[in-house]
Amino acid sequence: MSEMHEDVLEYVIDEYVDEDDDIEVEFDTALISSGIVDSFSMVSLKVFLEKKYSISLPDSEATPEAFDTVNSICELVAKFQD
Amino acid sequence: MSNIGSYEQRVTDFSWDIAKEVLNWKDDELLNIGHMCSDRICDRGDGEKTALIWEGFGDKKAKYTFNDLRVLSNGFAAKLQELGLEPGDRICIFMDKIPSLYFSFIGVLKMGGVAQPLFSAFGDDSLEVRLASAGTKAILTTQKHVKKVRKIIDNLPELKHVIVVEGNPDKMRDGETFFDVEAAEKVEEFECYKTNADSPSVLHYTSGTTGQPKGAQHAHNTVFGQILTSSWVLDLQDKDIYWCTADPGWVTGTSYGIIGPWALGITQCVLDSGFTSLRWYKFMQDNKVTVWYSAPTAIRSLMRDGNELIEQHDLSSLRHLCSVGEPLNAEAVVWSEEAFGKPFLDTFWQTETGSMMVTNYPGMKVKPGSMGKPFPGIIAAVLDLKTMEPLTEPGQVGLLAFRPGWPAMFREYRNQHDVYRSKFIGAADDATPDECRLNQDLWYTSGDRASIDNDGYYWFVGRDDDVINTGGHLVGPFEIESALIEHEAIAEAAVVGKPDEVNMEVVKAFVTLNKGIEPDDMLELNIMNFIRKSLSPLAMPQEIEYMDKLPKTRSGKILRRYLRALEWGEDVGDLSTLENDD
């Protein structure tokens, strides 16, 4: 997996998962549809991605489906880095 | 044929006693919501009917009958009694939408306790404020959320019991009780506490412009308002599969996600999973949902995701759709007619009103974007903002108000009688909450502005205060501002709602920074996450604007209305009191 995958995964674990949550988050773990990240909190995740990767993600692309796994998030970021 | 039949006829013939007829209620029966939602349904012969169809994360599924509901709620009631909890004690329910939330809510009411459900996404600060205000004696939670309780328990001397209902019992700490009701010995019989119409039942916290959140106390009598509105507006019928998408941490999730439907013996669905359009459509298809009560934020998100997903699912079971939480825009009503073949009917009510007040009805012409008409028996008006007299000309904007006296009306703001009194136009300075609630010469003011058109339809205009309605949840600016200045970088803060296509409003914060601190790329993110964790995701500013100084009056009060007007592109009004440097 790329450095971006590792960085996004680390951020998600640091910000949204507590040590004693008994949840193992991996690159393909559902984040939104599993409730680890709620739809309101997607905004702070979006701000993280925009600042970290110097991109602008339009609201129409920042959907719960696109943010549902670290893999899909990285695909979205890559699309806007091009 | 809908339950309500003709709206006009119902208005003409109305009496709240009709609620008792709908329930086939005898006046000598036990008026306890917990009993009415479980034992009473079993007593009438529906014990084997499905009460709850539940789905959670990871495709977990479960089904419970009304008899299961009766026995499992008995289990909670008995456990609470065994721990020494007494009628009238406030017992907080702080968990995700797992089955035990529903069983414990009914169980608390059965033993005479006051159920205090709180949104499980609340951070520890939000939780502490609400538990301290309520003088909460016990909290029912899960391993996932107990860590927030552990952080604050030392500040809450009245909180005597922490009961963890799901998780790993080996991870409990000293003083915590682990109780898995489904694994525990079944409690077949429990003698419900003999509550009456005025006994306290449910305590919901709601936000205001100033001060911390207020506890709106309801009584067992609310059930009659909730069942009649469930019958006439939600049109719930015996064979329905009903889905209320609200979380019971908020009033919709208890009034219409527990009490109204179960007191009628209706099968309910609960989906405890994050929102995605695909998941929702699949859930409705799999469970053949017939009546769906949701919120504009969700409806607009579904609308944004397009109709292709709908076409991939069989949603032909849906027969009736309603919406609540914030005004439903006309486009969403028109879209739902196109997408589902029927419109979402908007319903207006509040935490304080306990049941629906102004709504649309099956069979009544829908004017997309309108709130509809007052529920039969509700006397509503739009008051002149200066004279506080009802406006008589159609289209004039004023304060939406109601004559007191409907069954589900809240009984008090916990320990804040002055604030309760201030909601009633014309109340005497020394009027007690009961004197306000029962005086039909007063007007209860909703805090919302509206107008009435030529046909008697009500139209929402906006809030009359600074409270922010985001995704159907009211958020108080004061609570967020107080939390923001706890952040090490922030000197002062002002919070307003800014327009948002999906959530109607979202939180925007204007802040000044402490000396020597410069905004950098990660500060905005850091502040957002700080609020998300201490208060809740709903309170998290979606945008932060740094200012050199905040606009204030000459007396030093921050002018929120000025900032709000700028966000909404409205006239900023009279600025003669604005402080300036001259």
HADDOCK unambig.tbl for C-alpha pairs under 7 A between the chains (distance, minus, plus):
assign (segid A and resid 21 and name CA) (segid B and resid 144 and name CA) 5.89 0.50 0.50
assign (segid A and resid 32 and name CA) (segid B and resid 274 and name CA) 5.42 0.50 0.50
assign (segid A and resid 32 and name CA) (segid B and resid 275 and name CA) 6.93 0.50 0.50
assign (segid A and resid 33 and name CA) (segid B and resid 273 and name CA) 5.85 0.50 0.50
assign (segid A and resid 33 and name CA) (segid B and resid 274 and name CA) 4.15 0.50 0.50
assign (segid A and resid 33 and name CA) (segid B and resid 275 and name CA) 5.92 0.50 0.50
assign (segid A and resid 33 and name CA) (segid B and resid 276 and name CA) 6.31 0.50 0.50
assign (segid A and resid 34 and name CA) (segid B and resid 57 and name CA) 5.38 0.50 0.50
assign (segid A and resid 34 and name CA) (segid B and resid 273 and name CA) 5.68 0.50 0.50
assign (segid A and resid 34 and name CA) (segid B and resid 274 and name CA) 5.56 0.50 0.50
assign (segid A and resid 35 and name CA) (segid B and resid 273 and name CA) 5.81 0.50 0.50
assign (segid A and resid 35 and name CA) (segid B and resid 274 and name CA) 4.62 0.50 0.50
assign (segid A and resid 38 and name CA) (segid B and resid 274 and name CA) 6.45 0.50 0.50
assign (segid A and resid 40 and name CA) (segid B and resid 537 and name CA) 5.57 0.50 0.50
assign (segid A and resid 40 and name CA) (segid B and resid 538 and name CA) 6.26 0.50 0.50
assign (segid A and resid 41 and name CA) (segid B and resid 537 and name CA) 5.57 0.50 0.50
assign (segid A and resid 43 and name CA) (segid B and resid 542 and name CA) 6.46 0.50 0.50
assign (segid A and resid 44 and name CA) (segid B and resid 525 and name CA) 6.20 0.50 0.50
assign (segid A and resid 44 and name CA) (segid B and resid 528 and name CA) 6.51 0.50 0.50
assign (segid A and resid 44 and name CA) (segid B and resid 529 and name CA) 6.94 0.50 0.50
assign (segid A and resid 47 and name CA) (segid B and resid 525 and name CA) 6.54 0.50 0.50
assign (segid A and resid 48 and name CA) (segid B and resid 525 and name CA) 6.60 0.50 0.50
assign (segid A and resid 51 and name CA) (segid B and resid 521 and name CA) 6.33 0.50 0.50
assign (segid A and resid 64 and name CA) (segid B and resid 276 and name CA) 6.02 0.50 0.50
assign (segid A and resid 65 and name CA) (segid B and resid 276 and name CA) 6.66 0.50 0.50
